[in-house]
Every structure is written in structure tokens, then in C-alpha cells.
Amino acid sequence: MLSRSAERLYWLGRYLERTENTARLLSVHMNLMFDLPMSVEISWRNLLTIFEAGERFFQLYETPDERNTMRFLLADTKYYGSLFSSLNFARENIRTSRDLVPDEAWQQVNEMYLLIREKSDSVVNRSERVVLLNEIMRGCQRFTGFLSGAMSQDDAYRFIQLGRNIERADMTTRILDIGSTLLAEDRSDKMREYENTLWMNVLKSLSALLMYRKHRRHRINSGDVLDYLIKDANFPRSVRHCIDEVESCIRCFPHSEGLFENISIVRKMLKMTDYHQITPTNLHALLDSIQVKLDEIHQQIAGTWFLAGNQAC
């Protein structure tokens, strides 16, 4: 496979996973706004922190209120990390790789792009925003279904899988960071009273609530939720499962010998942490460390198989 084609497919996987998980992250934040009492203050600035987008936001907007934050993260074409920008980049990568993927996959990405372009002005309205985010999440899942059912499981498919799982691991840590950020900022009795509500919304945002209840079989609490979403080897959105999938893909490619050390380091970080005892501040630091290691793995992938300087993370 040509290096250029492999890179486009890798970024197709990353950008579509980023699109879906941006929608998931914004959804869980909005759900918390409805589920937690007004006495528990949730700042829209937290989202900018989680996306590491504060500096860029304040170059374009003055106040991090709901209207500005949602427009920035969902539809702002001047922010490369917005949902619209991610979907636009995914569309460009699949448009130039149409000979390698099923036609239905291209059509699905194009339909999602046209949808959010048409509905970009409605993101400031809560009810319309919820409908849009749900449709984007369903569209991304349909895309994954098209690939799974109609694409040969060859190197082209594996590069999409590689990009998807690198991005999924990173975005799962960012969704978990909602919990660590809120708990680190607010240690009041009122926040502790609603801590389980917070983690239930995190589980829902990752479509993990049913599987959590099936495999853990006890009440929702922060330690068990973190242990499940980070360490469970069988749940597709857990960080551990994503890391295992990344390793599995890499083993199928040539010249991969130097990439396994960082994967082993991440796996050790996940395994050695006691999530029932970890403090919110230490959890935030751990999630940041995982994100740094994932970026190092990405840089190694790019340096091993891709042309230099084509796309930015």
C-alpha cells in the first residue's frame, strides 16, 4: 500500500472517531447540566480545558458561555478541533480514497457533512443541538457498520482501525476527564451526593451502562466505573481494549519493532493504578499522561509509515 493512501485511511479513522466522541463528550456535559442540581455549578470552560482549546477559544470569543462554547466546539471552521472541522477532514480523506472503501461509507460521511453544514446555525439551540448530536453519533456508527460488513479486512482496513483506536483511547480519557475535572473543582458534600449521577452519565455517553451492569453487577461508583472504562479488555471503548487493538494492527505491518515499548508503558500505567483509591487530581494527571503517551505512539506511527508533514494531529 502507498504511504499516502495509508495515511489518508489512518486519518479517516481518527477524524471520524473524533467526530463521534466530540458529540458524545458534549452530550454528557449537557446531560449533567440537566441531571445535577443548580447548586452544583458546571462551567462551560471545563470543556475548553478538556479539549485543550482555551487559548484558541479566547482568540475568537470573549466569554465562555454556553452559546459561544457550543458554537466553537461544534461548528466553528476557524477551530481545527471542532466537530465540523473533524468531519470536513474525514470527508476529504475518504473522498481521495474512494477506490479503497465501500461506496456506502463515502455516502454516509458525505451525508453527515452536508447535515452539519446545513444545521450549523442551530447549534446554539439546546433541543436542536441534541437532535443533531444524536444523528451524528448514529451516522458514525453506521459508517463503522458499513466497513465491518462490506470491506476486506486487509491493510487498508487495518489502517482505519489503527487510527480509530488511537483516537478512541484518547477521547475516552477526555470523557473520563469530565468527571475528574468536576470532582477536583468541587469537593462539597452536594457534589459527593451526586457523584454517582456524574459517573452514570459518563457510562451512558460511552454506551457502556448496560455492559457495566452486566459485568460488574453492583451499584455505580467512581472506582468501579474507572476500572471498567480504563482496564476492561473486552469493552470496545475501554482504553485497554483500544491499546490492544492498536498493538494487534501494528503487528500486521512491516518495520513495527520500535513501536511496542510505548504501548507496553501505557498498558503498565493502566494496570498499576488503583482506581478505587485515586484522587480526582491524580486521576486528571494520569489521564493527561496517557494522552501524552498516545501522542508519542502516533508520532512513531507517522514516522514509520507516513510521508512527513501531510496532516496535523
C-alpha positions in Angstrom: 0.0 0.0 0.0 1.2 3.5 -0.8 2.3 5.6 2.2 0.0 8.4 1.1 -3.0 6.1 0.9 -2.2 4.5 4.3 -2.0 8.0 5.9 -5.3 9.1 4.5 -7.1 6.0 5.8 -5.5 6.3 9.2 -6.7 9.9 9.5 -10.1 9.0 8.1 -10.4 6.6 11.1 -9.1 9.3 13.5 -11.3 12.1 12.3 -14.5 10.1 12.3 -13.8 8.7 15.8 -13.0 12.3 16.9 -16.3 13.4 15.4 -18.3 10.8 17.2 -16.6 11.2 20.5 -16.8 15.0 20.4 -20.6 14.5 20.0 -20.5 12.1 23.0 -18.5 14.4 25.2 -20.7 17.4 24.5 -23.8 15.2 25.1 -22.6 14.0 28.5 -21.8 17.6 29.6 -25.2 18.8 28.6 -26.9 15.8 30.3 -25.0 16.7 33.5 -26.4 20.2 33.2 -29.9 18.8 33.4 -29.3 16.0 35.9 -27.3 17.8 38.6 -28.9 20.4 40.8 -28.4 24.0 40.2 -26.4 24.2 43.4 -23.7 22.1 41.7 -22.0 24.6 39.3 -20.7 23.2 36.0 -18.6 25.6 34.0 -18.6 25.6 30.2 -14.9 26.5 30.5 -14.3 22.8 31.6 -15.0 21.7 28.0 -12.3 24.0 26.7 -9.9 22.6 29.2 -10.6 19.0 28.3 -10.2 19.8 24.6 -7.1 21.8 25.3 -8.7 24.6 23.3 -8.8 27.5 25.7 -6.1 29.6 24.0 -7.7 29.3 20.6 -11.2 30.0 22.0 -10.2 33.3 23.5 -8.7 34.4 20.3 -12.1 34.1 18.7 -14.6 34.8 21.6 -14.7 36.8 24.8 -17.0 34.8 27.1 -17.0 31.0 27.6 -20.8 30.8 27.9 -23.0 28.0 26.5 -23.7 29.8 23.2 -20.1 30.6 22.4 -18.6 27.3 23.6 -21.1 25.2 21.7 -20.6 27.2 18.5 -16.8 27.0 18.9 -16.7 23.2 19.6 -19.4 22.2 17.1 -19.4 24.4 14.1 -16.5 26.9 14.1 -14.5 26.5 10.9 -11.6 28.5 12.4 -11.0 25.9 15.0 -9.5 22.7 13.6 -10.7 20.6 16.5 -14.4 21.5 16.1 -16.8 18.7 15.2 -17.5 20.3 11.8 -13.8 20.6 11.0 -13.1 17.0 12.0 -16.0 15.8 9.8 -14.7 18.0 6.9 -11.2 16.5 7.2 -12.7 13.0 7.3 -14.7 13.7 4.2 -11.6 14.9 2.3 -9.7 11.8 3.3 -12.4 9.4 2.2 -13.1 11.4 -1.0 -9.5 10.9 -2.0 -9.6 7.2 -1.0 -12.9 6.1 -2.6 -11.2 3.3 -4.5 -10.3 1.7 -1.2 -13.6 1.9 0.8 -17.2 0.8 0.1 -19.4 3.4 -1.6 -21.8 3.3 1.3 -19.1 4.5 3.6 -18.4 7.5 1.4 -22.1 8.3 1.1 -22.5 8.2 4.9 -19.7 10.6 5.6 -20.9 13.0 2.9 -24.4 12.9 4.3 -23.2 13.8 7.8 -21.0 16.6 6.4 -24.0 18.1 4.5 -26.2 17.7 7.6 -24.0 19.7 9.9 -23.2 22.3 7.3 -26.9 22.9 6.9 -27.6 22.8 10.6 -24.6 24.8 11.8 -26.7 27.8 12.9 -28.9 25.6 15.1 -26.2 24.5 17.5 -27.0 27.4 19.9 -30.5 25.9 20.4 -30.4 23.1 23.0 -33.2 20.9 21.7 -32.0 21.2 18.1 -28.4 20.5 19.2 -29.4 17.3 21.0 -31.1 16.0 17.8 -28.0 17.0 15.7 -25.5 15.3 18.1 -27.6 12.1 18.2 -27.8 12.0 14.4 -24.0 12.5 14.1 -23.4 9.6 16.6 -25.7 7.3 14.7 -24.1 8.3 11.4 -20.6 7.4 12.7 -21.9 4.1 13.9 -23.5 3.4 10.5 -20.1 4.2 8.9 -18.4 1.6 11.2 -21.0 -0.9 10.3 -20.5 -0.4 6.5 -16.8 -1.0 6.9 -17.3 -4.1 9.1 -19.8 -5.7 6.8 -18.5 -4.7 3.3 -14.8 -4.0 3.4 -12.0 -6.6 3.1 -10.1 -7.0 6.4 -6.7 -6.1 4.8 -4.1 -3.4 5.4 -6.4 -0.6 4.2 -9.0 -1.7 6.8 -6.3 -2.1 9.5 -5.0 1.5 9.0 -8.5 2.8 9.5 -8.8 0.6 12.7 -5.4 1.8 13.9 -6.4 5.5 13.6 -9.8 4.8 15.1 -8.4 3.1 18.2 -5.7 5.6 18.8 -8.3 8.4 18.7 -10.9 6.4 20.7 -8.4 5.7 23.6 -7.6 9.4 23.7 -11.2 10.6 23.6 -12.3 8.0 26.2 -9.7 9.6 28.6 -11.1 13.1 27.8 -14.7 11.9 28.5 -13.4 10.5 31.8 -11.7 13.8 32.5 -15.1 15.4 32.8 -15.6 13.5 36.0 -12.1 14.2 37.3 -12.3 17.9 36.5 -15.7 18.4 38.2 -14.7 16.4 41.3 -11.3 18.2 41.6 -13.0 21.6 41.4 -16.0 20.9 43.7 -15.4 18.7 46.8 -18.6 19.8 48.5 -21.0 17.4 50.2 -23.5 18.3 47.5 -21.1 17.2 44.7 -20.3 13.9 46.5 -24.0 13.3 46.9 -24.4 13.4 43.1 -21.1 11.7 42.2 -22.8 8.5 41.1 -25.1 10.6 38.8 -22.0 12.0 37.2 -20.4 8.6 36.5 -23.7 7.2 35.2 -23.8 9.9 32.6 -20.2 9.1 31.7 -21.2 5.4 31.2 -24.2 6.5 29.1 -22.0 8.7 26.9 -19.8 5.8 26.0 -22.8 3.4 25.5 -21.3 1.4 28.4 -24.1 1.4 31.0 -25.6 -2.0 30.2 -22.3 -3.8 29.8 -21.1 -2.2 33.1 -24.1 -3.5 34.9 -23.8 -6.9 33.3 -20.2 -7.4 34.2 -19.8 -5.5 37.5 -23.3 -6.3 38.9 -23.3 -3.7 41.7 -24.1 -0.1 42.1 -22.4 2.6 40.1 -19.4 4.1 41.9 -16.4 6.0 40.7 -13.8 3.3 41.4 -15.6 0.6 39.5 -16.6 2.9 36.6 -13.0 4.0 36.1 -11.6 0.5 36.5 -14.1 -0.8 33.9 -13.7 2.0 31.3 -9.9 2.0 31.6 -8.8 -1.6 32.3 -11.5 -3.9 30.9 -10.0 -5.8 28.0 -13.4 -6.8 26.4 -15.3 -3.5 26.3 -14.6 -1.8 22.9 -14.4 1.7 24.2 -12.1 1.0 27.2 -8.6 2.4 27.0 -7.1 -1.1 27.5 -9.1 -2.6 24.6 -8.2 0.2 22.3 -4.5 -0.2 23.2 -4.8 -4.0 22.5 -6.4 -3.2 19.1 -3.6 -0.8 18.2 -1.0 -3.4 19.0 -2.8 -6.0 17.0 -2.9 -3.7 13.9 0.7 -2.7 14.3 1.9 -6.4 14.4 0.5 -6.9 10.9 2.7 -4.1 9.4 6.4 -4.3 8.5 9.0 -2.3 10.4 6.9 -2.2 13.5 9.6 -3.4 16.0 10.2 0.0 17.6 6.6 0.8 18.4 5.9 -1.7 21.1 7.8 -0.1 24.0 5.4 2.9 24.4 2.4 0.5 24.1 3.8 -1.6 27.0 4.3 1.6 29.0 0.7 2.6 28.6 -0.6 -0.8 29.4 1.5 -0.8 32.6 0.2 2.6 33.6 -3.4 1.3 33.2 -2.7 -1.9 35.2 -0.7 -0.4 38.1 -3.2 2.2 39.2 -5.8 1.6 41.9 -8.8 3.4 40.6 -10.7 2.9 43.9 -8.2 4.9 45.8 -7.1 7.6 43.2 -7.9 11.2 43.9 -9.6 13.4 41.3 -6.4 15.5 40.9 -4.2 12.3 40.5 -6.8 10.9 38.0 -6.5 14.1 35.9 -2.7 13.8 35.9 -2.9 10.1 34.9 -5.3 10.8 32.1 -3.0 13.6 30.8 0.0 11.2 30.9 -2.0 8.6 28.9 -2.8 11.3 26.3 0.9 12.2 26.1 1.9 8.6 25.5 -0.8 8.1 22.9 0.6 11.1 21.0 4.0 9.6 21.2 2.7 6.4 19.7 1.0 8.5 17.0 4.3 10.2 16.2 6.0 6.8 15.9 3.3 5.5 13.5 3.6 8.6 11.4 7.4 8.4 11.3 7.4 4.7 10.4 4.7 4.5 7.7 3.6 8.0 6.5 5.1 10.9 4.5 6.3 13.7 6.7 4.2 16.8 7.3 1.0 15.9 5.5 -1.5 16.2 8.3 -1.5 17.5 11.9 -3.0 15.8 14.9 
